[in-house]
Amino acid sequence: MARDYKKEYRDYHSKPEQIKRRSSRNSARRIMKKKYGAAAIKGKDIDHKNKNATNNSSSNLRIRNRSENKRDQGPHKGKNRS
């Protein structure tokens, strides 16, 4: 079955709370780019130390390799990782 991107956007990505979270993540990336430069963040994730994506204080942000950042996230909701 093919992925229905229009439905996915309508049901999830267009919700106000998701738009706010996405905006906050983009803002965090801009903050770190301004502080460290584009080369320092290229291919990396910006990690929120306290896992609160709306807290973009510089003391809460750090640059991480994608693998390090994924490892810190732990199991996802609804996923059984036995």
N, C-alpha and C positions, 0 to 999 in steps of 0.2 A: 504494500500500500504506500502510495506517495505521500509525502509530508504536505499538509495543507497550511501553507504559510499565511494565507489570508485569515483563516480561522484562528490560527495561533496568535496573530497580531490582534485580532478583534477580541479574543477571549483573555489574553494575558498582557501583551505589550502595550496596549492602548489604555490600560487602567491607570488612573491618576497616581496611585501609590507606586506602580512600577515605573512610570515616567519620572517621578520624583527620585526614586532610587537610581535610575539610569543617569539622570542629570547629576546627581551627587557623585557617582563613580567617575563621570567625565570631568567634573570639577576637580576631583582629587588628582586625576591624571594631569590636568592643566597646572595645578599648584606645584606638583613635583617636577614637571617639565620646566617651569619657570625657575624653580630652585636649583635643579641639577643639570638642566639642559636636555635636549632631545636625545642625544647619543646615549646618555646614562639610562634612559627608560625604554629605549628601543628593544622590543621583544621581551619585555619584562612586565610583571603585574605590579600594581600599586596595592599594597596590603593595608587594610585598616586593622591595627593591632587589637583593638577591642571588638572587632567584627561588626561594628556599627557603621554601615556605609554612609550614614548621614553626618557622622562626626569627621569633618575634614580638617581638624586642627593639625598643624605640622608635627606635633608630638605623637599623634596617633597614626601617621602615615609612614610607610617604609617601602622601599623598592625590593622586590623579591623575584627570584627566578620563578617561572610558572610552575615547575615541579615542586618547589618548596611551598609555594602558596597553596597548591592543590592538596599537598600532604597535610597542611595545617587545618584544612577545612573539616576533616573528619567525615563520617558518613552523612550522606544526604538524606533529607526527610523522605520517608516512604521507600527507601532502598534497603534491601536486606543484604548486608555484606558479611556473610558467614565464612 
